[in-house]
């Protein structure tokens, strides 16, 4: 793993494209249209971006399997670039406060690195095989959930390196992990299509005991590729191959089914105020939904597949990563 070095990136254009949509035709009381403006275009190595997040201190991090870059969101200059030297390595997680990086090393381990000094602190866990792990930090940064085997998830304590729980899966593939805002629950999403058999389920685990609390069948979306809790913890959104489902976390009943995309939906994000849901996928472009009504508010077309989306902490920006390594910054009201 090479050290972090400063690198300046040019701001590419100030695109003035605007996308507006007045809501679904069948909605009795359509939501107000949303104006979306393209602001900036950033570049990372032409590869699939699997990690995209805004960090404290006006920073944006994007990571592909070739490199990770951090931009200053006030000047939109690239302030750091972390490249990997061969093997399956790469940044696979970042703590909520932005101080810790999880790196999948070329030796097949998940290592803990200090994000400021770029010194390796410890090896959190070994991995079986050379697959790329999926990770999620608890809101307080104390715990890390990792997909380390084909079908299981594990919860590790970051400070001690102690394995806290093994959460057993089944024969389905584990695609996604998400902690609830209070850190008490962990959601895991799976999927598999074999002929007419669909094993897509979302499981809810008690983080304290490691016990399975709820199992939510989700055949409508085929594969739960992304999971997002609402900021207040009142709902859980699962986006997948064929749509987006929302569950009420008080009753764990399904309250919304959005057939949002004609192709795989790889990422979704809920705005910090809980009002909007942004989704994107293989067909290109980003769609913005009213979470309360399920109405489509705006659709912003893009020329390539979108692998990840992320809201800024104030909800005025949305970053979306193209499969070609292009990061576009969209402005919202």
Secondary structure by P-SEA (a helix, b strand, c coil): cccbbbbbbcccccccbbbbbcccccccccccbbbbbbccccccccccccbbbbbccbbbbbbcccbbbbbccccccccbbbbbcccccccccccccccbbbbbcccccbbbbcccccccccccccccccccccccccccccbbbbcccccbbbbbbcccccccbbbbbcccccccccccccccbbbbbbcccccccccbbbbbbccccccccbbbbcccccccccccccccccbbbbbcccbbbbbccccccccccccccccccccccccccccbbbbccccbbbbbbccccccccbbbbbcbbbccccccccccbbbbbccccbbbbbbcc
